[in-house]
Amino acid sequence: MINKQSSSTIFLSEAQKRYLVRGLDQPGGKLPIFNEDGSKISEKTIKSCIEKGYAKPWFKNPVKPDWLICKLTERGRDILKI
C-alpha cells in the first residue's frame, strides 16, 4: 500500500495502483479497461478511483455503454509519486 501523510492518511490499494499507473504513459492519461492478461478490470476498482478523485470518466463508449472509460487526474498522478 502507498501511504501519504497529511491531515488525513490516504491509502492506495495494489489494484488501484496497477490500474492508475497504466495511465501515466498514455495520451491524455487514458486508463485501461482490461488488465495485462486481457481480463476486464474490476468495476469496483474503477469506481473507487473515481470516488477518490484519482480518475474521472472521459467519454461514453457508444458500442459498450456499460464500460467506464476514464483518464487519470492530477490527484491520481500526485498519489502515484509518493
C-alpha positions as CSV (number, residue, x, y, z in Angstrom):
1,M,0.0,0.0,0.0
2,I,1.0,3.5,-0.6
3,N,0.6,5.9,2.3
4,K,0.6,9.7,2.1
5,Q,0.9,11.5,5.4
6,S,-1.2,14.7,5.6
7,S,-4.1,15.9,7.6
8,S,-5.7,12.6,6.6
9,T,-4.0,9.4,5.6
10,I,-4.5,8.2,2.0
11,F,-4.2,4.5,1.1
12,L,-3.9,3.2,-2.4
13,S,-4.6,-0.5,-2.9
14,E,-2.5,-2.6,-5.1
15,A,-5.4,-3.0,-7.6
16,Q,-5.9,0.8,-7.7
17,K,-2.1,1.3,-8.2
18,R,-1.9,-1.2,-11.0
19,Y,-4.9,0.5,-12.7
20,L,-3.7,4.1,-12.3
21,V,-0.1,3.6,-13.1
22,R,-1.0,2.4,-16.6
23,G,-2.4,5.9,-17.4
24,L,0.9,7.6,-16.8
25,D,2.3,6.7,-20.3
26,Q,-0.9,7.1,-22.3
27,P,-2.0,10.1,-24.2
28,G,-4.3,12.2,-22.0
29,G,-3.8,9.8,-19.2
30,K,-6.2,7.2,-20.7
31,L,-6.8,4.4,-18.3
32,P,-7.3,0.8,-19.4
33,I,-10.5,-1.3,-19.4
34,F,-8.6,-4.5,-19.4
35,N,-5.6,-5.6,-17.4
36,E,-2.3,-7.1,-18.8
37,D,-3.7,-10.6,-19.1
38,G,-6.8,-9.4,-21.0
39,S,-9.4,-9.7,-18.3
40,K,-11.7,-6.8,-17.5
41,I,-10.6,-4.5,-14.7
42,S,-13.0,-4.7,-11.7
43,E,-15.7,-2.0,-11.9
44,K,-15.2,-1.7,-8.1
45,T,-11.6,-0.7,-8.6
46,I,-12.5,1.8,-11.3
47,K,-15.4,3.3,-9.3
48,S,-13.3,3.6,-6.1
49,C,-10.6,5.5,-8.1
50,I,-13.3,7.9,-9.4
51,E,-14.8,8.4,-6.0
52,K,-11.4,9.3,-4.5
53,G,-10.6,11.7,-7.4
54,Y,-7.7,9.6,-8.8
55,A,-9.6,9.1,-12.1
56,K,-12.5,10.7,-13.9
57,P,-14.9,9.5,-16.6
58,W,-13.6,10.6,-20.0
59,F,-16.3,9.7,-22.5
60,K,-19.1,7.1,-23.1
61,N,-18.4,4.3,-25.5
62,P,-21.4,4.1,-27.9
63,V,-20.7,0.4,-28.6
64,K,-20.2,-0.6,-25.0
65,P,-22.1,2.0,-22.9
66,D,-21.6,-0.1,-19.7
67,W,-17.8,0.3,-19.9
68,L,-16.2,3.1,-17.8
69,I,-13.6,4.8,-19.9
70,C,-11.6,7.1,-17.7
71,K,-8.5,9.1,-17.5
72,L,-6.0,9.9,-14.8
73,T,-6.5,13.1,-12.8
74,E,-3.8,15.3,-11.4
75,R,-4.6,14.0,-8.0
76,G,-4.1,10.5,-9.4
77,R,-0.7,11.5,-10.8
78,D,0.2,13.0,-7.5
79,I,-0.7,9.9,-5.4
80,L,1.5,7.8,-7.7
81,K,4.5,10.0,-7.0
82,I,4.5,9.1,-3.3
